[in-house]
Structures are given as C-alpha cells and as structure tokens.
Amino acid sequence: MSAAAGTRRVVVTRAEGSDGPLSRELRGLGLEVLSWSAVSIAPADLTALSAALAAARSFRWIVFASRHAVAAVLERLPKAPSGVRIAAVGRATALTLRQRGWPVDLVPEEASAASLVAAFAAQWTSADTAARILFPASSRALPTIAAGLSQLGAEVTQVEAYRTEGATLDLAECRAWIARGAIGAVTFASPSAVSELAQALGEEDFERLLADAAAVAIGRTTARELSARGHAPVVAESATLHGLALTTLRIMQARP
C-alpha cells in the first residue's frame, strides 16, 4: 500500500464480493479494502417483465438504469428488438449492452436519472408524444425516470427486473473497525447502500463512522441521500466505479 494513502481502510458498500469490481479497482490503486455489502441483488417476480418483453417491438424505447436490469432482460431477450431504441444511464451500463451486441442510442453525459431525462427532453419532439417506453427497474427505483419521461408525454411501462434488498453484515466486526478509527473512506454507489448501512449500523454508529471517515458518492443522487442524513459527501469525479475509486484514492492520500 502506498505510504501516501496511510493505513486506514476503505469500505465498499455496494453489492459485490470481496473481489468485486470496485474492490479490485481500489486495491489496484494500493488501498486496503473492507467489504461491507449493505445491499444485495435478488431475483424478482419476472411475470410482468416477461410479458413486456414478449411485446418488446411495441415500445419505441427501452431504458436501462443498471447492469442488473441488463442482465435480467438479456437473459430473456438475447437480441435487441428491431426498431426499438435503447437508452442507458451511464457508460458502464452502455458498455455491458454493447458487449452483448445491443446498440445504445442514448447515454447522458452524467450517469444519473435526471441527466437521462434531460437528454430525452433535449431531443423530444411532438412526434414523440405518447411514445411507449419500457423501463425494467429495481424494486427500489426512484421515480425520477418514470415521472420525468411521463411529463414529457411518454407512456412509461415500469416493470420490476430485480430486487434490491438489505444484506447481512457482521455488525460486531463493523463496529470494531469504527471504534478503532481505522476507516478513512466509505464508498457508496447507490442511495440504497446509504440507507441500508445506516439502518444496519444504527444512527449512533453510522454517525460515528462518517464523523471520522469521508463519504464518497458515485453521483448526485447518492450524494443527496447522504446530505439528507446530515453528511457532506464527496462526489466522484465521474459517475463510474473507476471514477469512484480515483476520487477515493485522492481523499485517502490527502488524509493524515
């Protein structure tokens, strides 16, 4: 580990194992990682999704907000339906689609739901009124995409593609790390990770954790969840796991 980064650890709260993509990015930068997966991805009842995909060509757009949604859809629809345009929130989601042979027609500059809606609005015309849009989403998807597209005049069909749930943490171990003051940064890749970690630790220990460690958010939506809980997060330089890792490194190098 680099001397500049000190000996404090970085907590990864996203739904990944100890050798997940963000953990690998952080270790590759010389940081020591603690895996505190606060959320887990679970299968959903896919009846509605399957029915929507059976009529996929009746939609003008399919919108993907995560790679988990991509996996659920492509397992049932390996090839992109002809005549249907594809939008993706973020380059990572777009890359996953392209690697599987799906074209991606719209990717906003910033990987956020609000940016996606803004990108649609920028190209929206009267001919798009009542356009049918399929949005395969998490069980905890915020209303930003569906509501924003509906306000433009689209007919949005939001279906559950996967479930986001709280994960089981070793709370005794987490609290021991917090008590030692040995954590330099906590990374958050979704609002759910913030809320689930806060609920699992309890208000007092969550406050102690972020009083001593920097909270690093992948994007503005996640940052707002932290701000709502009274914490001032650092937002990643780009809304990708790589950007989250680089920003975390910079913070760790600046800490005593």
Secondary structure, 3 states (H helix, E strand, C coil): CCHHHCCCEEEECCCCCCCCHHHHHHHHCCCEEEECCCEEEECCCCHHHHHHHHCHHHCCEEEECCHHHHHHHHHHCCCCCCCCEEEECCHHHHHHHHHCCCCCCECCCCCCHHHHHHHHHHHCCHHHCCCEEEEEEECCCCCHHHHHHHHHCCEEEEEEEEEEEECCCCHHHHHHHHHHCCEEEEEECCHHHHHHHHHHHCHHHHHHHHHHCEEEECCHHHHHHHHHCCCCCEECCCCCHHHHHHHHHHHHHHCC
